[in-house]
């Protein structure tokens, strides 16, 4: 996209993809390459260099909520919205590289408190990680929103991350189709893509 109103574009401008992620300067700092590693996804690398994951090309990192403490703690949230479909997908990871990450009871308690969730978690393994997973949908006349709560722990290192995700209508006063399997599939692809970097 030419934002200069004419004139010659540099080679970098010509080859840079036209996506929400690459249009946001803060988000670009987390992306390993302008090339998609899977259709619709870039490779995201945390500032702590502690983990990578698949990052939707039409999402952006929320700069105002980003936190980091050395290489032992990082909180990053990103949002993907579609005006056309009237959908909003929110992803929030809180990463720790410490012995505390192995305290399962503590971390599930903290996640449940932060999410105001009182249910059980399903345990499963994927790649080199163990997942404790829960989801919650709307009840009765509640606004139609789907929530995902996950604690992910490395099987090989003292690293872990809590995750809270949300799928909702971008504009709650208008209709949207949140039952599309594509929305949950995208959420799960991001959750299952997390890879804790060795070291």
Helices and strands as residue ranges (DSSP letters): H 11-15, H 20-23, H 25-28, E 41-45, E 51-56, E 59-61, G 63-65, E 67-69, E 73-82, E 87-97, G 99-102, H 104-115, E 122-126, E 129-136, E 145-154, E 159-169, H 181-192, E 195-196
